[in-house]
């Protein structure tokens, strides 16, 4: 949409063949997470760092000035859901067909084109609304 790339291709493994090394790292985090209280970003950081030698928490801007955006509302306002998305494993986006996705069930298979944008007048510079956060009080 921003014309950074001519084509973007995204491929997902089929169910049952998704053993991925990152899954084991998340499993290590989950085991440590359930045994500890988590009240701060530093608590999360410590859990990640102590879960495995391969895990390292990296805090954006040292955890300060983090912004949260309402992507759910943004997508709902501007895009339609892809019907039967779980049956597809291969997706291609083209700068020549802004707002459309080409989806196929198998690698090199027949692609079906779906229009995802609700309006052809989409402003590519629009951004999701910022979600205001409130710090916790001692109450």
C-alpha angles and dihedrals in degrees: 000000000000093000092239090131136024094219136006120197123192121189127189127193118246117256113278093030099069102106101144127174091231089062091064091051090052088049090056090050091049092053092052094039095060092054097054140059113246117203105141142034087253089058089056091046092052093048091052094046093047096044098076142345088247096055122086124172115220116193118208109240087350089295094300127120094015114171125206119205129199099236092160092064092040093054093042091053097047109025140048121223117259106249115240091359093169093066091063127077102172126058132179129189121194130200086219092061105042112194096019132103128203109213131186135180096223138025109277089006129136111295123222118204120224128184108225101175115090092207135028087218094070112150105227089201094058116112135203116264116265113248110226113228127205122209117237117256127213090252 
